Amino acid sequence: MRVLIVDDEPLARARLAALLEDCDGIEVVGSIGDGEAALVAINTLNPELLLLDINMPGLDGTSLAARLADRTRPQVVFCTAYEGHAVEAFELGAVDYLLKPVRLERLRDALQRAQRRLDDTPRETAAWLYGRLRGEAIRIALTEVICLLAEEKYVLVQHVGGELLIEESLRQLEETYPDQWIRLHRNCLAPPSRVLGLKTLDDGRVLARLDGTESTPEVSRRNLPAVRKLLRLG
């Protein structure tokens, strides 16, 4: 089982890593110090389980778990010094709730529970993007995405049901799902199947017509040959 450790305390991360060395069938794929970095690592490292602290600066453990709601992977085991968040943790679908200092026997029990849940849950066949809308965790299937637009530190997902802000960058999404996008501009990705045609303006700019929206994002000169090839090949 691929495990990612997320805790802002280096000593706590090191202790968990040492305990995991005594657990069979475990691969520690990363050790991360904050929730924001963990979101990136989840997309790139594909862990099956998070050992997740709760009290962290910035994006805390429960907020991170909420963003992962409804995902079959990774599962979450909270490792924390605080007892008061247990109810919320299990409401978020946590496999287990371990109090620090974590004991090896309890850790092994939690790992076994996580493995059983993973074994009983089929892998998702669809790919999803995850964000929040008015405080609620939302997921959008890649098949519903019309285009992705970079806006400052966020990415705006235009989809068939509306719009959603997510925190992954265009580059991260491009690397995670390399076959799902064609780049129209440095600030825009679109699914190839959504690109219907091109429109050239009097000033020389070229706009893309996309299925499902009246928006016409600009196509940069650098990316124009690839888009024209896509349309030519059907």
PyMOL commands that set and color helices and strands:
alter all, ss='L'
color gray80, all
select helices_A, chain A and resi 10-20+35-45+61-67+86-91+104-120+142-144+170-176+192-194+224-233
alter helices_A, ss='H'
color red, helices_A
select strands_A, chain A and resi 2-6+27-32+49-52+75-80+96-99+128-133+136-141+145-151+154-159+162-166+182-185+188-190+195-200+206-210+218-219
alter strands_A, ss='S'
color yellow, strands_A
deselect
rebuild
show_as cartoon
